[in-house]
Amino acid sequence: VDMVYMNAIHSRFEHSAGVAHLSGLLCRRIQSFQPLLDVTEKDHHCVVLAGFCHDWGHGPFSHVFDGRFQKQLLKRQQRKQQQKDNNNNDDTISEWEHE
């Protein structure tokens, strides 16, 4: 952002505040144009709060971190599934008896 707009800043806080604001606007539009949904003020407050809090779980340098973490998690899940499949195949073979 700062390469295009030299004085612009985009911190996590500003991002979260912007998402909260846009979430609130969207919720108000839904209230106006979809009255059958019966969106309450409490719903509106919850949507705004969720928009503000949506990034709290990110790690440092989140997108780089998330990409590496997700790849490692996928490899771990694949290894566990392969071990499970191997164990299931071994159990099936050991339990199988030929008449």
C-alpha positions in Angstrom: 0.0 0.0 0.0 2.8 2.5 0.9 4.4 2.1 -2.5 1.3 3.5 -4.2 0.1 5.8 -1.5 3.2 7.1 0.3 1.4 8.2 3.5 -1.0 5.3 3.7 -0.8 2.8 6.5 -2.6 -0.5 6.9 -2.2 -2.0 10.2 -4.1 -5.0 11.6 -6.1 -2.6 13.8 -7.1 -0.4 10.8 -7.9 -3.5 8.8 -10.1 -4.9 11.5 -11.8 -1.5 12.1 -12.5 -1.3 8.4 -14.0 -4.8 8.2 -16.1 -4.0 11.3 -17.4 -0.9 9.6 -18.2 -2.6 6.3 -19.8 -5.5 8.1 -22.1 -3.1 9.9 -23.0 -1.4 6.6 -23.8 -4.8 5.1 -25.9 -5.8 8.1 -27.9 -2.5 7.8 -28.5 -3.1 4.1 -29.8 -6.6 5.0 -32.0 -5.1 7.7 -33.4 -2.6 5.2 -33.9 -4.9 2.1 -34.7 -8.2 3.8 -37.2 -7.4 6.6 -38.4 -11.1 6.7 -35.0 -12.0 8.1 -35.8 -10.0 11.2 -32.2 -8.8 11.9 -32.1 -7.3 15.3 -29.8 -4.7 16.8 -28.2 -7.4 18.8 -27.5 -9.2 15.5 -26.0 -6.0 14.1 -23.7 -5.6 17.1 -22.6 -9.2 16.8 -21.8 -8.9 13.1 -19.8 -5.7 13.8 -17.9 -7.4 16.6 -17.2 -10.5 14.5 -15.9 -8.2 11.7 -13.6 -6.5 14.2 -12.3 -9.8 15.7 -12.1 -11.8 12.5 -8.2 -11.7 12.3 -7.3 -12.4 16.0 -6.2 -15.9 15.3 -3.5 -15.0 12.7 0.1 -15.6 13.5 2.9 -13.1 12.9 3.3 -12.3 9.1 0.1 -14.2 8.9 -0.2 -15.0 5.2 3.3 -16.3 4.9 2.9 -18.1 8.2 -0.5 -19.5 7.3 0.8 -20.9 4.0 3.7 -22.7 5.6 1.5 -23.9 8.5 -1.2 -25.2 6.2 1.3 -27.2 4.1 2.8 -28.8 7.2 -0.7 -29.6 8.5 -1.7 -31.1 5.2 1.4 -33.3 5.2 0.8 -34.4 8.8 -2.8 -35.3 8.0 -1.8 -37.2 4.9 0.8 -39.2 6.9 -1.7 -40.0 9.6 -4.3 -41.1 7.0 -1.6 -43.3 5.3 -0.7 -44.9 8.6 -4.3 -45.4 9.4 -4.9 -47.0 5.9 -1.8 -49.2 6.4 -3.0 -50.3 9.8 -6.5 -51.0 8.5 -5.0 -53.1 5.7 -2.7 -55.0 8.1 -5.6 -55.7 10.4 -7.8 -56.9 7.5 -5.1 -59.2 6.2 -4.3 -60.6 9.6 -7.9 -61.3 10.4 -8.7 -62.8 7.1 -8.7 -66.6 7.0 -8.9 -68.9 4.0 -11.2 -71.8 4.2 
